[in-house]
Amino acid sequence: MRGAAIDAPLTMFMTKQITVGGRQYTIGRIWSGTLQSGQVVRVLPTGEAEQSGKVTTVALIGRDGVVRVDRAFAGNIVCVGGLAIAQGT
């Protein structure tokens, strides 16, 4: 992705949450920075209070399916495990 800086603070737009095998995953695109397993991140759900969570799984999503990785960079579309984001009603 042109102009995306991997050394900038992490900014990610989360688009969807899915449940697979009883575990919750979040899908989104990293706009800047780097995301890695074990990282603690802040989440700002629309209309909800700020939350934080620890990333347990990072996987890249591409035309060949899902590939688990240790870290992902700006421009990647990823599947993230470990973030239990409260949903507004």
LOGU-572831 format. One record per atom (N, C-alpha, C): residue number from 1; residue in one letter; y, x, z. Coordinates in Angstrom, 2 decimals. Layout:
+-----+------+---------+---------+---------+
: pos : code :      py :      px :      pz :
+-----+------+---------+---------+---------+
: NUM :    A :       Y :       X :       Z :
...
+-----+------+---------+---------+---------+
***
This chain:
+-----+------+---------+---------+---------+
: pos : code :      py :      px :      pz :
+-----+------+---------+---------+---------+
:   1 :    M :   -1.16 :    0.85 :    0.00 :
:   1 :    M :    0.00 :    0.00 :    0.00 :
:   1 :    M :    1.23 :    0.90 :    0.00 :
:   2 :    R :    2.06 :    0.75 :   -0.97 :
:   2 :    R :    3.24 :    1.59 :   -1.11 :
:   2 :    R :    4.19 :    1.39 :    0.07 :
:   3 :    G :    4.67 :    2.48 :    0.64 :
:   3 :    G :    5.64 :    2.42 :    1.72 :
:   3 :    G :    5.04 :    2.22 :    3.10 :
:   4 :    A :    3.74 :    2.07 :    3.21 :
:   4 :    A :    3.10 :    1.88 :    4.50 :
:   4 :    A :    2.94 :    3.23 :    5.19 :
:   5 :    A :    3.40 :    3.32 :    6.42 :
:   5 :    A :    3.35 :    4.59 :    7.15 :
:   5 :    A :    2.25 :    4.54 :    8.21 :
:   6 :    I :    1.28 :    5.44 :    8.10 :
:   6 :    I :    0.19 :    5.44 :    9.07 :
:   6 :    I :    0.61 :    6.03 :   10.41 :
:   7 :    D :    1.73 :    6.76 :   10.43 :
:   7 :    D :    2.19 :    7.35 :   11.69 :
:   7 :    D :    3.23 :    6.47 :   12.39 :
:   8 :    A :    3.51 :    5.29 :   11.84 :
:   8 :    A :    4.45 :    4.34 :   12.46 :
:   8 :    A :    3.71 :    3.52 :   13.53 :
:   9 :    P :    4.45 :    2.80 :   14.37 :
:   9 :    P :    3.80 :    1.91 :   15.34 :
:   9 :    P :    2.94 :    0.86 :   14.62 :
:  10 :    L :    1.86 :    0.46 :   15.26 :
:  10 :    L :    0.95 :   -0.52 :   14.67 :
:  10 :    L :    1.62 :   -1.88 :   14.52 :
:  11 :    T :    1.57 :   -2.42 :   13.31 :
:  11 :    T :    1.97 :   -3.78 :   13.04 :
:  11 :    T :    0.89 :   -4.39 :   12.16 :
:  12 :    M :    0.34 :   -5.51 :   12.62 :
:  12 :    M :   -0.75 :   -6.16 :   11.89 :
:  12 :    M :   -0.52 :   -7.65 :   11.86 :
:  13 :    F :   -0.72 :   -8.25 :   10.71 :
:  13 :    F :   -0.62 :   -9.70 :   10.56 :
:  13 :    F :   -2.02 :  -10.27 :   10.59 :
:  14 :    M :   -2.32 :  -11.05 :   11.62 :
:  14 :    M :   -3.65 :  -11.63 :   11.77 :
:  14 :    M :   -3.65 :  -13.01 :   11.10 :
:  15 :    T :   -4.61 :  -13.23 :   10.22 :
:  15 :    T :   -4.61 :  -14.45 :    9.44 :
:  15 :    T :   -5.67 :  -15.45 :    9.84 :
:  16 :    K :   -6.76 :  -14.98 :   10.42 :
:  16 :    K :   -7.87 :  -15.89 :   10.70 :
:  16 :    K :   -8.73 :  -15.36 :   11.83 :
:  17 :    Q :   -9.31 :  -16.27 :   12.60 :
:  17 :    Q :  -10.28 :  -15.91 :   13.62 :
:  17 :    Q :  -11.60 :  -16.56 :   13.26 :
:  18 :    I :  -12.68 :  -15.79 :   13.36 :
:  18 :    I :  -14.01 :  -16.31 :   13.06 :
:  18 :    I :  -14.96 :  -15.96 :   14.20 :
:  19 :    T :  -16.04 :  -16.71 :   14.29 :
:  19 :    T :  -17.08 :  -16.42 :   15.28 :
:  19 :    T :  -18.37 :  -16.12 :   14.53 :
:  20 :    V :  -18.95 :  -14.97 :   14.81 :
:  20 :    V :  -20.20 :  -14.54 :   14.19 :
:  20 :    V :  -21.15 :  -14.13 :   15.29 :
:  21 :    G :  -22.29 :  -14.76 :   15.37 :
:  21 :    G :  -23.28 :  -14.41 :   16.39 :
:  21 :    G :  -22.74 :  -14.55 :   17.81 :
:  22 :    G :  -21.86 :  -15.53 :   18.03 :
:  22 :    G :  -21.30 :  -15.75 :   19.35 :
:  22 :    G :  -20.14 :  -14.83 :   19.71 :
:  23 :    R :  -19.76 :  -13.96 :   18.81 :
:  23 :    R :  -18.64 :  -13.04 :   19.06 :
:  23 :    R :  -17.45 :  -13.42 :   18.18 :
:  24 :    Q :  -16.26 :  -13.27 :   18.75 :
:  24 :    Q :  -15.04 :  -13.64 :   18.04 :
:  24 :    Q :  -14.43 :  -12.42 :   17.35 :
:  25 :    Y :  -14.05 :  -12.61 :   16.10 :
:  25 :    Y :  -13.41 :  -11.56 :   15.31 :
:  25 :    Y :  -12.12 :  -12.09 :   14.71 :
:  26 :    T :  -11.17 :  -11.19 :   14.53 :
:  26 :    T :   -9.89 :  -11.53 :   13.92 :
:  26 :    T :   -9.77 :  -10.76 :   12.61 :
:  27 :    I :   -9.33 :  -11.46 :   11.56 :
:  27 :    I :   -9.15 :  -10.84 :   10.25 :
:  27 :    I :   -7.66 :  -10.73 :    9.97 :
:  28 :    G :   -7.25 :   -9.60 :    9.44 :
:  28 :    G :   -5.83 :   -9.43 :    9.11 :
:  28 :    G :   -5.57 :   -8.16 :    8.33 :
:  29 :    R :   -4.28 :   -7.95 :    8.02 :
:  29 :    R :   -3.86 :   -6.77 :    7.27 :
:  29 :    R :   -2.97 :   -5.90 :    8.15 :
:  30 :    I :   -3.23 :   -4.61 :    8.12 :
:  30 :    I :   -2.41 :   -3.66 :    8.85 :
:  30 :    I :   -1.21 :   -3.31 :    7.97 :
:  31 :    W :    0.00 :   -3.62 :    8.45 :
:  31 :    W :    1.22 :   -3.35 :    7.68 :
:  31 :    W :    1.73 :   -1.93 :    7.94 :
:  32 :    S :    1.56 :   -1.45 :    9.17 :
:  32 :    S :    1.96 :   -0.07 :    9.47 :
:  32 :    S :    1.12 :    0.44 :   10.63 :
:  33 :    G :    1.02 :    1.75 :   10.71 :
:  33 :    G :    0.29 :    2.36 :   11.81 :
:  33 :    G :   -1.20 :    2.49 :   11.57 :
:  34 :    T :   -1.91 :    2.77 :   12.66 :
:  34 :    T :   -3.35 :    2.99 :   12.64 :
:  34 :    T :   -3.98 :    2.16 :   13.75 :
:  35 :    L :   -5.12 :    1.56 :   13.47 :
:  35 :    L :   -5.87 :    0.77 :   14.44 :
:  35 :    L :   -7.21 :    1.45 :   14.64 :
:  36 :    Q :   -7.60 :    1.65 :   15.92 :
:  36 :    Q :   -8.89 :    2.30 :   16.17 :
:  36 :    Q :   -9.63 :    1.63 :   17.32 :
:  37 :    S :  -10.94 :    1.80 :   17.32 :
:  37 :    S :  -11.77 :    1.26 :   18.40 :
:  37 :    S :  -11.33 :    1.85 :   19.73 :
:  38 :    G :  -11.28 :    1.00 :   20.76 :
:  38 :    G :  -10.88 :    1.44 :   22.08 :
:  38 :    G :   -9.39 :    1.31 :   22.35 :
:  39 :    Q :   -8.62 :    1.04 :   21.31 :
:  39 :    Q :   -7.17 :    0.93 :   21.44 :
:  39 :    Q :   -6.79 :   -0.38 :   22.12 :
:  40 :    V :   -5.82 :   -0.32 :   23.02 :
:  40 :    V :   -5.27 :   -1.52 :   23.65 :
:  40 :    V :   -4.05 :   -1.94 :   22.84 :
:  41 :    V :   -4.02 :   -3.20 :   22.43 :
:  41 :    V :   -2.94 :   -3.70 :   21.59 :
:  41 :    V :   -2.28 :   -4.92 :   22.22 :
:  42 :    R :   -1.04 :   -5.17 :   21.84 :
:  42 :    R :   -0.33 :   -6.39 :   22.24 :
:  42 :    R :   -0.43 :   -7.38 :   21.10 :
:  43 :    V :   -0.64 :   -8.64 :   21.46 :
:  43 :    V :   -0.77 :   -9.70 :   20.47 :
:  43 :    V :    0.30 :  -10.75 :   20.76 :
:  44 :    L :    0.98 :  -11.17 :   19.71 :
:  44 :    L :    2.05 :  -12.16 :   19.86 :
:  44 :    L :    1.69 :  -13.42 :   19.08 :
:  45 :    P :    0.85 :  -14.30 :   19.67 :
:  45 :    P :    0.48 :  -15.53 :   18.96 :
:  45 :    P :    1.70 :  -16.44 :   18.79 :
:  46 :    T :    1.76 :  -17.16 :   17.69 :
:  46 :    T :    2.88 :  -18.06 :   17.42 :
:  46 :    T :    2.98 :  -19.12 :   18.51 :
:  47 :    G :    4.15 :  -19.19 :   19.14 :
:  47 :    G :    4.39 :  -20.21 :   20.16 :
:  47 :    G :    3.68 :  -19.99 :   21.47 :
:  48 :    E :    3.08 :  -18.85 :   21.68 :
:  48 :    E :    2.33 :  -18.57 :   22.90 :
:  48 :    E :    2.90 :  -17.32 :   23.58 :
:  49 :    A :    2.49 :  -17.10 :   24.81 :
:  49 :    A :    2.91 :  -15.91 :   25.55 :
:  49 :    A :    2.21 :  -14.67 :   24.99 :
:  50 :    E :    2.87 :  -13.53 :   25.13 :
:  50 :    E :    2.29 :  -12.25 :   24.71 :
:  50 :    E :    1.00 :  -12.00 :   25.46 :
:  51 :    Q :    0.02 :  -11.46 :   24.75 :
:  51 :    Q :   -1.28 :  -11.12 :   25.34 :
:  51 :    Q :   -1.61 :   -9.68 :   24.97 :
:  52 :    S :   -2.56 :   -9.11 :   25.68 :
:  52 :    S :   -3.04 :   -7.79 :   25.30 :
:  52 :    S :   -4.56 :   -7.81 :   25.31 :
:  53 :    G :   -5.14 :   -6.90 :   24.56 :
:  53 :    G :   -6.59 :   -6.84 :   24.50 :
:  53 :    G :   -7.03 :   -5.47 :   24.00 :
:  54 :    K :   -8.29 :   -5.17 :   24.24 :
:  54 :    K :   -8.86 :   -3.90 :   23.81 :
:  54 :    K :   -9.73 :   -4.12 :   22.58 :
:  55 :    V :   -9.46 :   -3.35 :   21.55 :
:  55 :    V :  -10.22 :   -3.43 :   20.31 :
:  55 :    V :  -11.59 :   -2.79 :   20.53 :
:  56 :    T :  -12.65 :   -3.55 :   20.26 :
:  56 :    T :  -14.00 :   -3.01 :   20.43 :
:  56 :    T :  -14.66 :   -2.66 :   19.09 :
:  57 :    T :  -14.22 :   -3.34 :   18.03 :
:  57 :    T :  -14.82 :   -3.13 :   16.71 :
:  57 :    T :  -13.73 :   -3.15 :   15.65 :
:  58 :    V :  -13.81 :   -2.21 :   14.71 :
:  58 :    V :  -12.93 :   -2.21 :   13.54 :
:  58 :    V :  -13.82 :   -2.10 :   12.32 :
:  59 :    A :  -13.62 :   -3.01 :   11.37 :
:  59 :    A :  -14.39 :   -2.98 :   10.13 :
:  59 :    A :  -13.47 :   -3.24 :    8.95 :
:  60 :    L :  -13.69 :   -2.53 :    7.85 :
:  60 :    L :  -12.91 :   -2.74 :    6.63 :
:  60 :    L :  -13.56 :   -3.85 :    5.83 :
:  61 :    I :  -12.72 :   -4.67 :    5.20 :
:  61 :    I :  -13.21 :   -5.74 :    4.35 :
:  61 :    I :  -12.79 :   -5.43 :    2.93 :
:  62 :    G :  -13.76 :   -5.41 :    2.04 :
:  62 :    G :  -13.47 :   -5.12 :    0.64 :
:  62 :    G :  -14.42 :   -5.86 :   -0.27 :
:  63 :    R :  -14.40 :   -5.52 :   -1.53 :
:  63 :    R :  -15.24 :   -6.23 :   -2.50 :
:  63 :    R :  -16.72 :   -6.01 :   -2.27 :
:  64 :    D :  -17.07 :   -4.92 :   -1.58 :
:  64 :    D :  -18.48 :   -4.63 :   -1.32 :
:  64 :    D :  -18.95 :   -5.16 :    0.03 :
:  65 :    G :  -18.12 :   -5.94 :    0.70 :
:  65 :    G :  -18.50 :   -6.50 :    2.00 :
:  65 :    G :  -17.73 :   -5.88 :    3.14 :
:  66 :    V :  -18.37 :   -5.85 :    4.30 :
:  66 :    V :  -17.75 :   -5.36 :    5.53 :
:  66 :    V :  -18.40 :   -4.05 :    5.93 :
:  67 :    V :  -17.56 :   -3.03 :    6.21 :
:  67 :    V :  -18.05 :   -1.72 :    6.60 :
:  67 :    V :  -17.40 :   -1.34 :    7.94 :
:  68 :    R :  -18.21 :   -1.12 :    8.96 :
:  68 :    R :  -17.69 :   -0.74 :   10.27 :
:  68 :    R :  -17.18 :    0.70 :   10.24 :
:  69 :    V :  -15.98 :    0.90 :   10.83 :
:  69 :    V :  -15.35 :    2.23 :   10.87 :
:  69 :    V :  -14.77 :    2.49 :   12.26 :
:  70 :    D :  -14.41 :    3.73 :   12.54 :
:  70 :    D :  -13.78 :    4.07 :   13.82 :
:  70 :    D :  -12.30 :    3.73 :   13.83 :
:  71 :    R :  -11.65 :    3.83 :   12.65 :
:  71 :    R :  -10.22 :    3.53 :   12.57 :
:  71 :    R :   -9.87 :    3.04 :   11.17 :
:  72 :    A :   -8.75 :    2.32 :   11.11 :
:  72 :    A :   -8.24 :    1.82 :    9.83 :
:  72 :    A :   -6.74 :    2.08 :    9.79 :
:  73 :    F :   -6.19 :    2.12 :    8.59 :
:  73 :    F :   -4.81 :    2.53 :    8.39 :
:  73 :    F :   -3.99 :    1.46 :    7.70 :
:  74 :    A :   -2.68 :    1.68 :    7.69 :
:  74 :    A :   -1.75 :    0.76 :    7.02 :
:  74 :    A :   -2.23 :    0.47 :    5.60 :
:  75 :    G :   -2.22 :   -0.80 :    5.24 :
:  75 :    G :   -2.67 :   -1.22 :    3.92 :
:  75 :    G :   -4.07 :   -1.79 :    3.91 :
:  76 :    N :   -4.86 :   -1.49 :    4.94 :
:  76 :    N :   -6.23 :   -1.99 :    5.00 :
:  76 :    N :   -6.28 :   -3.43 :    5.47 :
:  77 :    I :   -7.25 :   -4.18 :    4.92 :
:  77 :    I :   -7.59 :   -5.50 :    5.44 :
:  77 :    I :   -8.79 :   -5.28 :    6.34 :
:  78 :    V :   -8.69 :   -5.75 :    7.59 :
:  78 :    V :   -9.71 :   -5.41 :    8.58 :
:  78 :    V :  -10.24 :   -6.64 :    9.31 :
:  79 :    C :  -11.39 :   -6.44 :    9.90 :
:  79 :    C :  -12.01 :   -7.39 :   10.81 :
:  79 :    C :  -12.03 :   -6.68 :   12.17 :
:  80 :    V :  -11.44 :   -7.31 :   13.19 :
:  80 :    V :  -11.26 :   -6.68 :   14.51 :
:  80 :    V :  -12.03 :   -7.47 :   15.55 :
:  81 :    G :  -12.85 :   -6.77 :   16.33 :
:  81 :    G :  -13.57 :   -7.41 :   17.43 :
:  81 :    G :  -12.98 :   -7.02 :   18.77 :
:  82 :    G :  -13.10 :   -7.92 :   19.74 :
:  82 :    G :  -12.67 :   -7.62 :   21.10 :
:  82 :    G :  -11.39 :   -8.30 :   21.52 :
:  83 :    L :  -10.70 :   -8.93 :   20.59 :
:  83 :    L :   -9.43 :   -9.59 :   20.94 :
:  83 :    L :   -9.67 :  -11.08 :   21.12 :
:  84 :    A :   -9.77 :  -11.50 :   22.36 :
:  84 :    A :   -9.96 :  -12.92 :   22.66 :
:  84 :    A :   -8.58 :  -13.55 :   22.75 :
:  85 :    I :   -8.11 :  -14.07 :   21.63 :
:  85 :    I :   -6.76 :  -14.63 :   21.55 :
:  85 :    I :   -6.81 :  -16.11 :   21.87 :
:  86 :    A :   -6.01 :  -16.51 :   22.86 :
:  86 :    A :   -5.94 :  -17.93 :   23.22 :
:  86 :    A :   -5.29 :  -18.71 :   22.09 :
:  87 :    Q :   -5.86 :  -19.85 :   21.77 :
:  87 :    Q :   -5.32 :  -20.70 :   20.71 :
:  87 :    Q :   -4.54 :  -21.85 :   21.31 :
:  88 :    G :   -3.36 :  -22.11 :   20.78 :
:  88 :    G :   -2.56 :  -23.24 :   21.23 :
:  88 :    G :   -3.19 :  -24.54 :   20.79 :
:  89 :    T :   -2.91 :  -25.63 :   21.50 :
:  89 :    T :   -3.50 :  -26.91 :   21.11 :
:  89 :    T :   -2.49 :  -27.79 :   20.45 :
+-----+------+---------+---------+---------+
***
